[in-house]
Amino acid sequence: MDALRDAAAAALDYAATVDDRPAFPTAAAVAGLAAFDEPLPGDGTPVAETLRLLATAGSPATVASTGAHYFGFVIGGVHPAALGAAWLADAWDQNAALPVMSPVADRLHDVVRRWLVDLLRLPAPTGVVFTTGATVANATCLAAARDALLERAGWDVQADGLFGAPEITVVVGAHRHSTLSKSLGFVGLGRRRVVVVPADDQGRVRAEDLPDVSGPVLLCAQAGEVNSGAFDPFDRIADWATSRPGRDAWIHVDGAFGLWALADPARTDLVTGLDRADSWATDGHKWLNVTYDCGIAFVRDPAELRRTFAAVAGYLPSGDGFEAMHHTPQSSQRARQIEVWAVLRSLGRSGVADLVRRTSETAAAIADRLRAAGLDVLNDVVLNQVLVRLDDDATTSALVAAVQADGRVWCGATQWHDAPAMRISVSSWKSEPADADGIAAVILECAARARADR
Ligand SMILES: *Cc1c(COP(=O)(O)O)cnc(C)c1O
């Protein structure tokens, strides 16, 4: 137990001081990882010593993505409620596969399902399941969509597979996330066998270019383009879905971070029609700031999940309650709803809305400062994402390198309309509009350095 107390103390110390760390570990800290390069011990090593090595060599080499200065990718921090709940949940080590394996996981699943559907204003019976992340949440929805569309076309995918099945037209936007294609690939629908709808300058699907197809159609829309944060025109997409007799459409929405915009009542301009889809995927571990790994899949009719994911075995009881293993790709699974419950309960309805609003306002304020100082802001800052350019391609890449070398903040490189850009993603619960001046000042110092070095 002393070993556990020490590990808990080290974790607490890490959480308490992470804001003072460089946003990316120093070269010395990364070199210190050599401490792990030992042969597999022939005999065991004491637990306390093992955990101490993890803390002393591992902690300095972490990316401080839970700190207040990290704006890379769309990572998100960790809310204290999530961290504390994760500590307890790890001690419990519950298997959330079936209610009989964990009544607490079962009850919290029920509560969180109700809360999420209410908070995000989705249809009341919507089924909610947890996965490793949005990639698998997307795949979960796409598999359910595939099986539902093909059942309506007279084909049983689970029994007979896809060879010889009727065709589904898969429609995607030009700016779909790379992992949406990966998900389409591994559910057997193909990464390339898609109809691609052109996007506008913000990366939104151009509704006027939706294809005039009939038969089973799976349309993958997006809430939150990963660079610009833009939202597809959901109302027009939903109208298109029903606009032709004989078109049997399933609309899926990849909302890995953007779906949380539904929690902010002030953002109706972005989300109108989003509730008309058939399935939605999001992440808990990005904008909601719960611990990794937590994806969330929503399917309008939970029976569509069961059709795809039910497993039968003699030793599996069939009982009351929601059987997660019969509605997800996983069988055994971590009770990810525990951390989600803790954050939702701590923040409440207004707290989640405030998280969305505050981080988006911070992004907008950073964009304003940078624009005023002469940088190009490439996107309409409708959410928490900002894309900037400095002078030309080379100077923009030099800016990203200078920011990453500086270490006071961390932003990533991306490509926007085939040219380099720097992406600032404000996804941590720690971010406040009042931070914008300081963040912009660091970026502007780095911009001056990038220009001087050219
Ligand atoms: C991050 C992201 C994904 C993938 O999510 P993971 O949690 O990394 O699996 C999918 N779509 C979009 C729009 C994303 O931002």
PDBQT file of the ligand as one rigid body, heavy atoms in Angstrom, charges set to zero:
ROOT
HETATM    1  C1  LIG A 501      -9.963  13.538 -33.366  1.00  0.00    +0.000 C 
HETATM    2  C2  LIG A 501     -10.968  13.321 -34.428  1.00  0.00    +0.000 A 
HETATM    3  C3  LIG A 501     -11.340  12.027 -34.822  1.00  0.00    +0.000 A 
HETATM    4  C4  LIG A 501     -10.687  10.790 -34.246  1.00  0.00    +0.000 C 
HETATM    5  O1  LIG A 501     -10.855  10.734 -32.864  1.00  0.00    +0.000 OA
HETATM    6  P1  LIG A 501      -9.983   9.782 -31.929  1.00  0.00    +0.000 P 
HETATM    7  O2  LIG A 501     -10.546  10.023 -30.588  1.00  0.00    +0.000 OA
HETATM    8  O3  LIG A 501      -8.569  10.246 -32.061  1.00  0.00    +0.000 OA
HETATM    9  O4  LIG A 501     -10.156   8.378 -32.395  1.00  0.00    +0.000 OA
HETATM   10  C5  LIG A 501     -12.332  11.906 -35.780  1.00  0.00    +0.000 A 
HETATM   11  N1  LIG A 501     -12.908  12.989 -36.325  1.00  0.00    +0.000 NA
HETATM   12  C6  LIG A 501     -12.576  14.243 -35.977  1.00  0.00    +0.000 A 
HETATM   13  C7  LIG A 501     -13.279  15.400 -36.610  1.00  0.00    +0.000 C 
HETATM   14  C8  LIG A 501     -11.591  14.453 -35.011  1.00  0.00    +0.000 A 
HETATM   15  O5  LIG A 501     -11.267  15.706 -34.645  1.00  0.00    +0.000 OA
ENDROOT
TORSDOF 0
